[in-house]
Amino acid sequence: MKHQRDAFITELFDRAKGNKDIFLLSADFGAPALDQFREQLPEQFIHCGISEQNMVDLAAGLALDGRQVFCYAMAPFVSLRCLEQHKCATGIMNLPVCTLVAGVGLGYADAGPTHYATEDLACLRAIINSHVLTASDAEVARLLAIDAIERPRFSFVRLDRQPSADLLPVAKIDDVRRGLRIMREGKRLAVVTHGFMLGRTLEAIGQDLFDGVAVIDLVQVKPIPSELLDHISRCDAILTIEEQTPSGGLGAAVLEAMVDGAVVKPFYRLTLPEQYFFDNGGRAKLLELAHLSPQHIAEKINAILAAAPA
């Protein structure tokens, strides 16, 4: 079991040892990988305190000075709290600052809605010039770090908080660079998901169930990879699954791309409901309440397959 955050920052640390222009800015402490970076590369690490907005402004200044800058903080605070800074300090000038958005979705259960990032995907992908990516396991996070170093751009890398095993097939750098990973082949139904929900989707489907169901890990949500349309256009129907609220999330992004690409298929989606969660009991309980448990996912897939023409 590995943390996506540590996989990304450790890879960044290894590259930064040989490149003094790589800087890591943080509004948070408490991660082993952050401790290593701060202790061994103190001239390339800046702790900004609990001031995410100031951190983004500082990152913009460093980027204008030719540095390659990475920002790290908790998802709700480094996304929505400083959305205007992302737009005005980095977006308008299209500066190659990469922001690590750690703990997306309901990852910080039971901290309550102030600590959940269930609207961040819609907001971040709305910023002009942004690239928005999501890691589904630690190996994807590590590869995203390599890609971010080798292809500097204005980007957001969304990371899950919980440690997990790497999903099979193991991701490769080509998957990250083309923006998607094919987990299962099939033509009856294309299930498009990412992040924490990819593991739950694979759990729901199982090894031998749901013949003909493809599963696609959509690493890059903005811009949508053109290859995604190639895959889903060969399937009879499309289902998106996400740990975001309905407005502007993964499902909306895929549907927009389908409209723009003239791909006409039956379309379904599973999302969080349009509500804030105040319940306690952990992430699994919240997803059960939201009808996003593995059982609910399996039931939805069954219903879609049952309704499809023979």
Beta strands, then each sheet from edge to edge (+ up, - down):
strand 1: 22-26
strand 2: 45-47
strand 3: 68-74
strand 4: 98-102
strand 5: 131-134
strand 6: 155-159
strand 7: 180-184
strand 8: 189-193
strand 9: 213-218
strand 10: 220-222
strand 11: 238-241
strand 12: 267-270
sheet 1: 2+ 1+ 3+ 4+ 6+ 5+ 10-
sheet 2: 7+ 9- 8- 11- 12-
end
